[in-house]
C-alpha cells in the first residue's frame, strides 16, 4: 500500500483534458509542463519518454514512478518473433509495434519483463489473437496505443479459454493507456494477485463478457487508478474491484448501448474490503450501475446517471482517503465525459511514429490516400459507393475509405480497375458500421431486365485485386418468409478477385452469405478472412476461390421458419487448385444438435471437371455438426471430391471413418494456411 506523500506536487500534476488539444510535441496524452521541457532536451520523441499518472506515478517498492523502457533502445517490430524477443528481454526497450501482429497459437500471452514500453505506431499497432502477461515482480511497464483484439472462441462467458488482453499477476508500476482492447475469450484486462501501483487510462474496452477484473487475493494492499476509460458492450467487471486498499475511479464512461444483444449485469463493483472513490463518471443505460459488498467502502462524488436502473449504492465504514495525498489530478466535468472519451480514448495517430532504431528494415510504401464517408455530411461523401467512385481507375497505391459509424443501406461495387482499396469502419465495434441491402437471386432488377441472380444479389461486390475490409459489418437482410415465391439465395459479400483480406468483419445473411469467387475459372483468387464472423444457414461459404477462414467464428443460424438444417460450405474448386480451408476457428450456433453439414460439393452448372475442396482443421465444432458431416449435391458425390478434417475438437468432432475422412499428419503438413496463400502475406493497410 502506498505511503501518503507530504508534498503531492513533487511530481508534475497532469492536466487530463482532450489529448488532441495538447501541443504537437506533447501529444503523448498528458505530457505537460516540466515533462514537455524534459522531452525537448532529448532526441527521443515525447511519447517515448512519457511517464504515468495516478498510482503508477507513485514512488514505492524501490521503483520511482513508471517510465517503461525510456532508458533503453527504441526498436520497431512487425513480427511476433521480434515482439517476443524484445518484450521478454532483460534489458529496457521502447518497443514500437508497427503492424498488425497475428499471435500463434491463438490465446498466447506474451510474457513481458520489467522496464518495457510497448507502444503502437499510430493506429497500425495491433495484437491479433493474443495478449500480454506480466508475472510476479514484473514492474515499470507501459502498454500504450495498441489495439488488442480477437481471441474470442465463440462462447459467451467462456470458462475454458483464459485468453486475456492484458493479465497481471503480482506486477507493480504498470501504465495501460490509450489502447483499444476488445473481443477476447476471457477478460479484456485482469489485475490479479496483489498487482499494485497500476494506472489504466484513456482506453476503449468493448465487445466482451468481462471488461476489467481486479482481485483474486485475500490481501488488501493494492493501489489502483482507473480514469478516462470508455467501457461499452460489456456485461460484467466494469470494473469489478476486489480487496483493493485504494481504488480511485474517475471520469470513466460506462455505456450499455441500446440495440445490441450485450446487456450489462452491473457497472462499477466494490467487492470484499475494497475502499473505492468514484468521481465524475458517466453511466448510460447501465443495469445496477454502482454496487458494493457490505464489507466494502464506496464513496461517490459528482457522477451522472442516464437511463440506468437497479442498484446504485455507496457507503461503508472504511477510512476516508484523498488521492491528492498520493498524486495530483484534475477532474473533467461528468457531463463532458462521453464526448471527451468518444473523441479521445483509444489509439492515436500521433504516437509511436518516430522511432529512432528499427529491428528490421522498414518497408517503403506509398502513402495511403484516405476518403471519409459519413451519413451526416461530416465526411467527404455520404455513401460508400460515392467514395469508391472517386477512386481513380488504375490507382497504383492504397486508398482507404474510412466509414464513420452508421447503417448504410446501399449496394457497393468495387470494379476490377480500382485495386488497392480498403473499406474500414471507424467505430469502436465492427457492429457500428453496417453496409446492408436486401436483394435476392429472384429479386427483379429495377430496369426490368430480369432477376439479379445469385452473384448479382450481393450487397458488396469486389472485383478488384488487393482489396481489404476491416472493422465493419456487411449484411444481406433479405426477408425469406415474405418472399417465398422467388429464389432465396441472398449474398452479403461477393469477391471475384485475388488477394482479398477480410480482417475483423462480420458477414451476415441466410442462404449464400459469402461468395468467394474468382474473375474466371482459370484465374487464381485468394481470400484470407481472419478474426471475423460469418453467419448463415445454407451453403453460406461457397465458391471457387482459394479461401482461408482463419481464427474466426462461423455462426449457424436457423431458417426463417425456425427449423435447423443447413450446410456450412459449398466449394466449386477448379481441379488443381486449393478450395476452402477453415482453420483454428469455431463453428457453433443456436440450432439443433446434428442438424448442419460441414459441406457439400457444388459443381456449378453441372461441370464435372471441377474438384471441390473443403478442409476443416484445428477447429472447435459444436454438437450442431452431423456425425457424417459431408453430403452429396445435385447428383455429385462428396466422396469423389476433396473433403477432410484434421484434429478438430468439440462435441461435433469425431473419429476417422468412411463417412468422416481425416488427414494424416503428413497430409496436414501440406494443407496449412501458407499452402493456401501461396506466397502472399496479408498485411493490414
C-alpha positions in Angstrom: 0.0 0.0 0.0 1.3 3.5 -0.9 2.6 5.8 1.8 1.0 9.2 1.6 3.3 12.0 0.4 3.8 15.1 2.4 4.3 17.0 -0.9 1.9 15.6 -3.6 3.2 18.3 -6.0 6.6 16.6 -6.1 5.6 15.1 -9.5 4.1 17.5 -12.0 0.3 17.3 -11.9 -1.2 16.2 -15.2 -4.0 18.2 -16.9 -6.3 15.5 -18.2 -8.4 17.1 -20.9 -8.8 16.1 -24.6 -5.4 14.8 -25.7 -5.6 16.4 -29.1 -5.7 19.8 -27.5 -2.1 19.4 -26.4 0.8 20.8 -28.4 2.2 18.7 -31.2 5.4 18.0 -29.3 3.4 16.7 -26.3 0.8 14.6 -28.0 1.8 11.9 -25.5 -1.6 12.1 -23.7 -0.9 14.1 -20.7 2.7 15.2 -21.1 2.6 18.8 -20.0 4.7 21.5 -18.2 8.0 20.2 -17.0 7.6 16.9 -18.9 7.5 18.9 -22.2 10.6 20.7 -21.3 12.4 17.4 -20.4 11.3 16.0 -23.8 12.8 18.9 -25.6 16.3 18.2 -24.3 16.5 14.6 -25.7 16.5 13.1 -29.1 13.7 10.7 -28.2 10.2 11.7 -29.1 7.9 12.8 -26.3 5.8 9.6 -26.3 9.0 7.5 -25.7 9.8 9.4 -22.5 6.3 9.9 -21.2 5.6 8.8 -17.6 2.5 7.6 -15.9 0.0 9.5 -13.8 -2.2 8.1 -11.0 -0.9 5.4 -8.6 1.6 4.2 -11.3 3.4 7.5 -10.7 4.0 7.0 -7.0 7.5 6.1 -5.8 7.3 2.8 -3.9 8.7 -0.7 -3.7 12.1 0.6 -4.9 10.6 2.0 -8.1 10.4 5.7 -8.8 7.2 6.1 -10.9 6.5 4.3 -14.1 8.5 5.3 -17.2 8.9 1.9 -19.0 11.8 1.4 -21.3 12.9 5.0 -21.8 16.5 4.2 -20.7 16.9 1.6 -23.4 16.9 1.5 -27.1 13.9 2.1 -29.3 13.1 -0.7 -31.7 10.4 -1.2 -34.2 8.7 -4.7 -34.6 6.4 -6.1 -37.2 6.5 -9.8 -36.4 5.6 -11.9 -33.4 9.2 -13.2 -33.2 10.6 -9.7 -32.8 7.9 -8.6 -30.4 8.6 -11.6 -28.2 12.4 -11.1 -28.5 12.3 -7.6 -27.1 9.3 -7.9 -24.7 10.9 -10.8 -22.9 14.4 -9.4 -22.8 16.1 -8.5 -19.6 17.2 -5.1 -20.9 15.0 -2.0 -21.1 13.4 -1.3 -24.5 10.9 1.0 -26.1 9.1 -1.4 -28.5 7.2 0.2 -31.3 4.6 -2.1 -32.9 4.3 -1.0 -36.5 1.9 -3.7 -37.9 -1.0 -6.0 -37.1 0.8 -9.0 -35.5 -1.0 -12.3 -35.5 -0.4 -14.3 -32.4 0.1 -18.1 -32.9 -1.3 -20.1 -31.2 -4.4 -18.1 -30.6 -4.7 -17.0 -26.9 -1.0 -16.9 -26.3 0.0 -14.2 -23.8 3.5 -12.7 -24.4 5.4 -12.7 -21.1 6.6 -9.1 -20.7 9.6 -8.4 -18.5 10.4 -5.3 -16.5 11.4 -1.9 -17.9 9.5 -2.0 -21.2 7.4 0.4 -23.1 5.2 -1.3 -25.8 3.5 1.2 -28.0 1.6 1.1 -31.2 2.9 3.1 -34.2 0.0 5.4 -34.8 -3.1 3.3 -35.3 -1.2 0.5 -37.1 -0.1 -1.4 -34.0 -2.3 -4.4 -33.3 -2.0 -7.6 -31.4 -4.4 -10.0 -33.0 -5.4 -13.3 -31.4 -3.3 -12.9 -28.2 -2.3 -10.6 -25.4 0.3 -9.8 -22.7 1.2 -11.4 -19.4 3.0 -9.6 -16.6 4.1 -12.0 -13.8 5.1 -11.8 -10.2 7.5 -8.9 -9.6 7.5 -7.5 -13.1 7.5 -3.8 -12.9 7.9 -0.5 -14.7 5.9 -1.5 -17.8 3.9 0.8 -20.2 1.5 -0.6 -22.7 0.0 2.2 -24.9 -1.7 3.0 -28.2 -2.3 -0.6 -29.2 -5.4 -2.5 -30.5 -5.5 -5.8 -28.7 -8.3 -8.0 -30.1 -9.9 -11.2 -31.2 -9.2 -14.2 -29.1 -13.0 -14.9 -28.8 -13.7 -18.6 -29.3 -17.5 -18.4 -29.8 -18.6 -19.0 -26.2 -20.0 -16.1 -24.3 -18.8 -16.1 -20.7 -16.1 -18.6 -21.7 -14.9 -20.7 -18.8 -12.5 -22.8 -20.8 -10.2 -20.3 -22.6 -8.2 -17.9 -20.3 -7.3 -15.6 -23.2 -7.0 -12.1 -21.7 -5.9 -8.9 -23.4 -3.6 -8.0 -20.6 -3.2 -10.1 -17.5 -1.1 -9.1 -14.5 -0.3 -11.5 -11.6 1.7 -9.7 -8.8 3.1 -6.9 -11.0 3.7 -3.4 -9.9 4.1 0.0 -11.5 2.2 -0.6 -14.8 0.5 2.0 -17.0 -2.1 0.8 -19.5 -3.0 3.8 -21.7 -4.9 4.7 -24.9 -5.5 1.1 -26.0 -8.5 -0.4 -27.8 -9.0 -3.9 -26.2 -11.9 -5.9 -27.4 -13.4 -9.2 -28.3 -11.4 -11.5 -26.2 -12.2 -15.0 -24.9 -12.0 -14.1 -21.2 -11.2 -10.7 -19.7 -10.0 -7.6 -21.5 -7.8 -6.7 -18.5 -7.2 -8.8 -15.4 -5.3 -7.3 -12.5 -4.6 -10.2 -10.1 -2.7 -11.4 -7.1 -1.9 -8.0 -5.5 -0.9 -6.2 -8.6 -0.4 -2.6 -7.4 0.6 0.9 -8.5 -1.4 0.4 -11.6 -3.0 3.2 -13.7 -5.5 2.3 -16.5 -6.3 5.4 -18.6 -7.9 6.5 -21.8 -8.7 3.0 -23.1 -11.6 1.7 -25.1 -12.9 -1.6 -23.6 -15.7 -3.3 -25.6 -17.3 -6.4 -27.1 -16.6 -8.8 -24.2 -18.4 -10.5 -21.4 -15.8 -9.4 -18.8 -14.2 -5.9 -19.2 -11.8 -5.5 -16.2 -11.4 -7.7 -13.2 -9.3 -6.7 -10.2 -8.5 -9.0 -7.3 -8.0 -12.8 -6.9 -6.5 -12.2 -3.5 -7.4 -12.0 0.2 -4.9 -9.3 0.8 -5.9 -5.7 0.9 -2.7 -4.0 -0.4 -3.2 -2.9 -4.0 -3.5 0.8 -5.1 -5.1 1.4 -8.5 -6.2 4.3 -10.6 -8.8 3.9 -13.4 -9.6 7.0 -15.3 -10.9 8.2 -18.7 -11.9 4.8 -20.0 -14.8 4.2 -22.3 -16.4 0.8 -21.4 -19.2 -0.4 -23.7 -20.8 -3.6 -25.0 -19.6 -5.5 -21.9 -21.7 -7.5 -19.4 -19.7 -7.5 -16.2 -16.5 -6.4 -14.4 -16.7 -2.8 -15.5 -14.6 -3.0 -13.4 -15.1 -5.4 -10.5 -12.7 -4.3 -7.8 -12.0 -6.9 -5.1 -9.9 -6.2 -1.9 -8.1 -3.1 -3.2 -6.8 -0.8 -0.5 -7.2 2.4 -2.6 -9.3 2.3 -5.8 -9.6 5.6 -7.5 -12.1 5.6 -10.4 -12.8 8.9 -12.1 -14.0 10.3 -15.5 -15.0 6.9 -16.9 -17.9 6.4 -19.3 -19.9 3.2 -18.9 -22.4 2.7 -21.7 -24.9 -0.1 -22.2 -25.6 0.6 -25.8 -29.2 0.3 -26.9 -30.0 -2.0 -29.8 -27.2 -4.6 -29.1 -27.5 -8.1 -27.8 -25.0 -7.4 -25.0 -26.6 -6.2 -21.8 -24.8 -5.1 -18.6 -25.4 -7.1 -15.4 -23.7 -4.4 -13.4 -21.3 -1.4 -13.7 -18.7 -0.5 -11.1 -18.5 -3.1 -8.3 -16.6 -2.6 -5.0 -16.1 -6.1 -3.6 -14.6 -7.6 -0.5 -12.8 -5.0 1.6 -12.2 -2.5 -1.2 -12.1 1.2 -0.4 -13.2 3.0 -3.6 -13.6 6.6 -4.5 -15.8 7.0 -7.6 -15.8 10.5 -9.1 -17.3 12.4 -12.1 -18.1 9.4 -14.1 -21.0 8.9 -16.5 -23.3 5.9 -16.6 -25.6 5.5 -19.7 -28.3 2.8 -19.7 -26.4 0.6 -17.2 -28.2 -2.0 -15.1 -27.1 -1.8 -11.4 -24.6 1.0 -12.3 -22.8 1.1 -8.9 -22.8 -1.7 -6.4 -20.8 -2.8 -3.3 -20.5 -5.7 -0.9 -21.5 -5.0 2.7 -17.8 -5.2 3.6 -16.6 -2.6 1.0 -16.4 1.1 1.3 -17.6 3.2 -1.7 -17.7 7.0 -1.9 -19.5 8.6 -4.8 -18.9 12.2 -5.9 -20.3 14.1 -8.9 -21.3 11.1 -11.1 -24.2 11.3 -13.6 -26.7 8.6 -14.5 -28.9 8.4 -17.5 -31.4 5.6 -18.3 -29.9 3.4 -15.6 -31.9 1.0 -13.4 -31.3 -1.2 -10.3 -28.7 -0.8 -7.6 -26.8 2.5 -7.2 -25.0 2.3 -3.9 -22.5 3.9 -1.7 -21.4 3.7 2.0 -19.2 1.6 4.2 -17.1 2.0 7.3 -13.6 2.3 5.7 -11.3 5.2 6.4 -11.8 8.3 4.2 -8.8 9.0 1.9 -7.8 11.6 -0.6 -6.0 10.7 -3.8 -4.2 14.0 -3.8 -2.2 12.7 -0.8 -0.5 10.4 -3.3 -0.6 12.2 -6.7 -2.1 15.3 -8.4 -5.0 15.1 -10.8 -7.6 17.2 -12.5 -11.3 16.2 -12.9 -13.3 16.8 -16.0 -17.0 17.6 -15.7 -19.0 14.4 -15.7 -21.4 15.8 -18.3 -18.4 16.3 -20.7 -17.1 12.8 -20.3 -19.0 11.0 -23.1 -17.9 13.4 -25.8 -14.4 13.6 -24.4 -13.9 9.9 -24.5 -15.5 9.3 -27.8 -13.0 11.6 -29.3 -10.0 10.9 -27.1 -10.0 7.3 -25.9 -8.1 4.6 -27.8 -5.1 4.6 -30.0 -3.9 8.0 -31.5 -2.2 8.5 -34.8 0.4 10.8 -33.4 2.1 8.3 -31.2 4.9 5.8 -32.0 5.7 7.2 -35.4 9.2 8.4 -35.0 11.2 5.5 -33.7 15.0 6.0 -33.8 16.1 2.4 -34.2 14.5 -0.4 -36.0 14.8 -4.1 -35.5 14.2 -4.8 -39.2 14.4 -2.5 -42.2 11.1 -0.7 -42.7 9.1 -1.4 -45.8 8.9 1.6 -48.1 5.3 2.1 -49.1 3.5 4.9 -50.9 1.4 6.9 -48.5 -2.3 5.9 -48.5 -5.0 8.3 -49.6 -7.9 8.4 -47.2 -11.5 9.2 -48.2 -14.1 9.8 -45.5 -17.7 8.6 -45.6 -20.3 9.9 -43.1 -24.1 9.9 -43.5 -24.4 13.2 -41.6 -22.3 15.1 -44.2 -19.3 15.5 -41.9 -17.2 13.4 -44.3 -16.2 13.9 -48.0 -19.0 11.5 -49.1 -22.3 10.4 -47.8 -22.3 6.9 -49.3 -19.7 4.2 -49.6 -20.2 3.9 -53.3 -19.6 7.6 -53.9 -16.2 7.2 -52.3 -15.5 4.1 -54.4 -16.5 6.1 -57.5 -13.9 8.8 -56.5 -11.0 6.3 -56.6 -9.2 6.8 -59.9 -9.2 4.0 -62.3 -5.9 2.1 -62.3 -4.8 3.6 -59.0 -1.3 2.4 -58.1 -1.4 2.9 -54.3 -3.6 2.2 -51.3 -6.9 4.2 -50.9 -8.5 3.8 -47.5 -12.3 4.5 -47.5 -12.9 5.4 -43.8 -16.6 4.9 -43.0 -18.0 6.6 -39.9 -20.5 4.6 -37.7 -24.0 4.2 -39.2 -26.2 1.9 -41.2 -25.5 2.4 -44.9 -28.4 0.9 -46.9 -26.8 0.7 -50.3 -25.2 -1.5 -52.9 -21.4 -1.2 -53.2 -19.3 -2.4 -56.1 -15.5 -2.1 -56.3 -14.8 -2.7 -60.0 -11.8 -4.5 -61.4 -10.0 -1.3 -62.5 -9.8 0.0 -58.9 -7.3 -2.2 -57.0 -5.7 -1.4 -53.6 -8.9 -0.3 -51.9 -9.6 -0.7 -48.2 -13.1 -0.1 -46.7 -12.7 0.4 -43.0 -15.2 1.2 -40.3 -14.1 3.8 -37.7 -16.4 2.8 -34.8 -15.3 1.1 -31.6 -17.0 -2.1 -32.8 -17.4 -3.9 -36.1 -21.1 -3.6 -35.4 -21.0 0.2 -35.5 -20.6 0.5 -39.3 -23.0 -1.6 -41.3 -23.4 -1.9 -45.1 -26.7 -3.7 -45.8 -29.1 -4.4 -48.6 -31.8 -6.9 -49.3 -31.6 -8.2 -52.8 -32.0 -12.0 -53.5 -31.3 -14.0 -56.6 -35.0 -13.8 -57.5 -35.3 -10.0 -56.9 -36.2 -8.2 -60.2 -33.8 -5.5 -61.3 -35.3 -2.1 -61.4 -34.7 -1.7 -65.2 -36.9 -4.7 -65.9 -34.1 -6.8 -67.4 -34.8 -9.8 -65.1 -33.7 -11.1 -61.7 -30.3 -10.3 -60.2 -29.2 -13.9 -59.9 -27.1 -15.2 -57.0 -23.9 -13.3 -57.7 -25.8 -10.1 -58.6 -27.7 -10.1 -55.3 -24.5 -9.2 -53.3 -24.7 -6.2 -51.0 -21.0 -5.6 -51.6 -19.3 -6.9 -54.7 -15.5 -6.8 -55.0 -13.9 -7.4 -58.4 -10.6 -5.6 -57.8 -7.4 -7.2 -56.6 -5.7 -6.3 -53.3 -8.9 -5.3 -51.6 -9.3 -5.1 -47.8 -12.3 -4.7 -45.4 -11.9 -4.1 -41.8 -14.0 -3.4 -38.6 -17.4 -3.3 -40.2 -20.5 -5.5 -40.9 -21.6 -6.5 -44.4 -25.1 -7.9 -44.4 -27.9 -9.0 -46.6 -31.2 -8.8 -44.7 -33.5 -10.3 -47.4 -36.8 -11.4 -45.8 -37.2 -15.1 -46.9 -40.5 -15.5 -45.1 -42.1 -12.6 -47.0 -40.8 -13.7 -50.5 -41.4 -17.4 -50.7 -42.2 -17.2 -54.4 -38.7 -16.2 -55.6 -35.2 -17.7 -55.4 -33.9 -17.3 -51.9 -30.1 -17.0 -52.4 -29.1 -13.7 -51.0 -25.3 -12.8 -50.9 -23.9 -10.3 -48.5 -20.3 -10.2 -49.9 -19.1 -11.5 -53.2 -15.4 -11.4 -54.1 -14.2 -12.2 -57.6 -10.5 -11.1 -57.4 -7.1 -12.0 -55.9 -5.6 -11.1 -52.6 -8.7 -10.2 -50.7 -8.1 -9.6 -47.0 -11.2 -9.6 -44.7 -10.0 -8.6 -41.2 -12.2 -8.2 -38.2 -15.5 -8.1 -40.0 -19.0 -9.6 -39.8 -20.5 -11.1 -42.9 -24.2 -11.9 -42.2 -27.0 -13.4 -44.1 -29.0 -16.6 -44.5 -28.5 -18.7 -47.7 -25.3 -18.0 -49.7 -23.9 -15.3 -47.3 -20.3 -15.2 -48.5 -19.5 -16.0 -52.2 -15.7 -16.3 -52.6 -15.3 -16.4 -56.4 -12.6 -15.8 -59.0 -12.6 -13.5 -62.0 -12.6 -16.6 -64.3 -12.4 -20.3 -63.9 -8.8 -20.4 -64.9 -7.8 -17.5 -62.7 -6.5 -17.6 -59.1 -8.5 -15.8 -56.5 -7.1 -15.9 -52.9 -9.2 -14.7 -50.0 -8.0 -14.5 -46.4 -10.5 -13.9 -43.7 -9.2 -13.6 -40.1 -10.7 -12.7 -36.7 -14.2 -12.4 -38.2 -17.7 -13.8 -38.2 -19.6 -15.5 -41.0 -23.3 -16.0 -40.2 -25.8 -18.1 -42.3 -27.6 -21.4 -42.8 -27.4 -22.8 -46.4 -24.1 -23.0 -48.4 -23.2 -19.8 -46.7 -19.4 -20.0 -47.5 -19.2 -21.0 -51.2 -17.5 -20.5 -54.5 -14.3 -21.4 -56.4 -11.8 -19.2 -54.7 -8.8 -20.4 -52.8 -10.2 -19.1 -49.5 -9.0 -19.3 -45.8 -11.3 -18.7 -42.9 -8.8 -18.4 -40.0 -9.2 -17.7 -36.3 -12.9 -16.8 -36.9 -16.4 -17.7 -35.7 -18.8 -19.4 -38.1 -22.3 -18.9 -36.7 -25.0 -21.4 -37.6 -28.4 -19.8 -38.0 -31.9 -21.2 -38.0 -34.0 -20.9 -41.1 -36.8 -18.3 -41.4 -39.4 -20.8 -40.2 -37.4 -21.8 -37.1 -36.1 -25.1 -38.3 -32.5 -26.1 -38.0 -30.9 -27.6 -41.2 -28.1 -26.4 -43.3 -24.7 -26.6 -44.9 -21.6 -24.5 -44.0 -19.6 -24.7 -47.2 -20.3 -25.4 -50.9 -16.9 -25.2 -52.7 -16.8 -25.3 -56.5 -13.0 -25.5 -56.8 -11.3 -25.9 -60.1 -9.1 -29.0 -60.5 -5.5 -28.5 -59.4 -6.4 -25.5 -57.1 -7.0 -25.2 -53.4 -10.5 -24.7 -52.2 -11.9 -23.6 -48.8 -9.8 -24.0 -45.6 -11.3 -23.4 -42.2 -8.5 -23.3 -39.6 -8.3 -22.6 -35.9 -11.9 -21.4 -35.8 -15.2 -22.2 -34.1 -18.4 -23.5 -35.7 -21.4 -23.1 -33.4 -24.8 -21.5 -33.2 -28.3 -21.6 -31.6 -29.5 -24.5 -33.7 -30.5 -28.1 -33.0 -27.9 -30.8 -32.5 -26.7 -32.8 -35.5 -28.5 -30.5 -37.9 -25.7 -29.0 -40.1 -23.3 -30.5 -42.6 -19.8 -29.0 -42.9 -20.2 -29.0 -46.6 -21.2 -30.4 -50.0 -19.7 -30.3 -53.5 -21.0 -27.6 -55.8 -20.4 -28.5 -59.4 -21.6 -25.2 -60.7 -23.6 -25.6 -63.9 -23.1 -29.4 -63.7 -19.4 -29.0 -64.5 -17.9 -32.5 -63.9 -14.3 -31.1 -64.3 -14.4 -29.3 -61.0 -12.8 -30.8 -58.0 -14.4 -29.1 -54.9 -12.4 -29.0 -51.7 -13.1 -28.1 -48.1 -10.7 -28.8 -45.3 -11.7 -28.1 -41.7 -8.8 -28.4 -39.3 -7.9 -27.5 -35.6 -11.4 -26.1 -35.2 -13.9 -26.4 -32.4 -17.2 -28.0 -33.7 -20.4 -27.7 -31.7 -22.9 -30.5 -31.4 -24.8 -28.9 -34.3 -22.5 -30.7 -36.7 -23.7 -34.0 -38.0 -21.8 -37.2 -37.2 -21.4 -37.7 -41.0 -20.5 -34.1 -41.8 -20.3 -34.2 -45.6 -23.1 -34.9 -48.1 -23.8 -35.0 -51.9 -25.2 -32.2 -54.0 -27.1 -32.2 -57.4 -26.0 -35.8 -58.2 -22.4 -35.3 -57.4 -20.9 -37.5 -54.5 -18.8 -35.8 -52.0 -16.6 -38.9 -51.9 -15.4 -38.1 -55.4 -14.1 -34.7 -54.4 -11.9 -33.4 -51.6 -13.4 -33.2 -48.1 -11.5 -33.8 -45.0 -10.8 -32.9 -41.3 -7.8 -32.7 -39.1 -7.6 -32.6 -35.3 -10.9 -30.8 -34.7 -12.4 -30.7 -31.2 -15.7 -30.2 -29.5 -18.9 -32.1 -29.3 -19.3 -32.1 -33.1 -15.9 -33.6 -33.8 -15.5 -37.3 -34.5 -13.1 -40.1 -35.2 -12.0 -41.2 -38.7 -14.4 -43.3 -40.6 -15.6 -43.8 -44.2 -18.0 -41.0 -43.6 -15.5 -38.8 -41.9 -12.1 -38.8 -43.6 -9.2 -37.4 -41.5 -5.9 -36.1 -42.8 -2.7 -37.9 -41.7 0.0 -35.7 -40.2 1.9 -35.8 -43.5 -1.2 -34.8 -45.5 -2.0 -32.0 -43.0 1.6 -30.6 -43.4 0.6 -29.8 -47.0 -2.7 -28.2 -46.0 -1.6 -25.3 -43.9 -2.7 -21.7 -44.3 0.6 -20.8 -46.1 -0.2 -23.5 -48.7 -3.4 -21.7 -49.5 -1.9 -18.3 -49.6 0.9 -19.4 -51.9 3.5 -16.8 -51.1 1.1 -13.9 -50.3 1.3 -12.4 -46.8 -1.8 -10.5 -46.0 -0.8 -7.2 -44.2 -3.2 -4.6 -42.9 -3.1 -1.3 -44.7 
